Amino acid sequence: MKWLAATIALLSASVLLVVGVYLRDRDPGAWRPPEATLAHSYATTLLALLGGADCTHGICGVTSLSRTSPARWFTALEVHSQMRCFEIDLDRFAVTTQHGVEGIAAVTCS
């Protein structure tokens, strides 16, 4: 009976140690939405920046969105009846007052 109690105590201590390390090392701030949702959001932001207030009544829109590689998405935007294509880097995309839009590259539309 002593060995059973000792075994249960050691197993419980091991489980508590593993849970404690997990809780200490996890990063709750690292969560982000699915890539497709994030890419669509960034494409919509880019569309608003390119089209401005004149993009009303269906003359502007995100016409294509597809994944090209991990964290990189191709988007085709229709801005005032002209197609403009970009590759969006989800890890680097940012809009700042100092640098403008970062994490995008203009690509040819195919």
N, C-alpha and C positions, 0 to 999 in steps of 0.2 A: 504494500500500500504506500510506503514511503517513496518508492521509485516512481509510482504512477503520479503522485503529487509533484515530485521533482520534475518529471517529464512535462507535465502540464504547465508548470511554472516556467520552465525554460522555453517551451513553445510560445507561451503567452508573451514572454519577454522579447522573443525574436520578432513576433508579429508587431508588437508595440514599437520596437526599434525601426522596423521597415516603414511602418506608417509615419513615425516621427521624421525620418529622413525624407520621405516623400513630401510631407507637408512643409518641411523646411526648404526644400529645393525647388518646389514647383513655382511656376511663374504665371500667375493668373492674368497678368497684363499681356501675355503673348497670344491670347486668343484673338482670332480675327474671323470675319465671316467667310463663307465659301468663296473661292476664287471667282466664280462666275458672277456672283452678286457684287463683289468688290470691283471687278472689271466693268460691269455695267454702270456702277455708280461713278467710277472714274471717267468713263466715256461720256456720260451725261454731263459731268462737270466740265470736261473739255469742250463739249458741244456748246454749253452755255457761255464759256469763255470766247469761243470762236464766233458764235452767232450773235451774242449780245442780246439786247432787248428786241431786236428785229426778228428773232426766231419765233414767230407765232403762226397760227393757222396751218400747221402741218408742213411748212416749207423747210423745216430742219428736222433731223432725226438721226438716231443711231440705226444704220441699215444692216450692219453686219458686225458680229462679235464672235471670235473664235480663238481658241487657245493654240499658241504656236510652240510653246515650251513651258516648263515649269515657271510660274510667276510672270509669264509674258503672254499678252493677248493682242491679237490683231483686231482693229476696229475700223470700220468704214463709216464716216460721218457725212451726211448730206447737209451742207450748209449753204443756204440760198441757192439751191438747185445745182450746186457743184459738189462732186465727190472729193473728199479728202480722207486719206488713210494714214493710220498711225499704229505703231506698236507701243503698247503700254507696259511698262515694267512695274508690276504691283508692289515690289519691295522699295522702289525708289520714287514712286509718284508723289509729288507734293506741289502745292501752289503756295508760293511765298511772294511777299512784296519786293524782296531784294532780287530774287532770281527768276521770278515768273513761274512757269510750269516746268517741273523737272520730272524725269522718268518717262519721257515720251520720245519717240523718234518718228519722223515722217518717213513713210514707205510708199512704194508705188502701189496703186490699186490694180488688182488683177481680175 
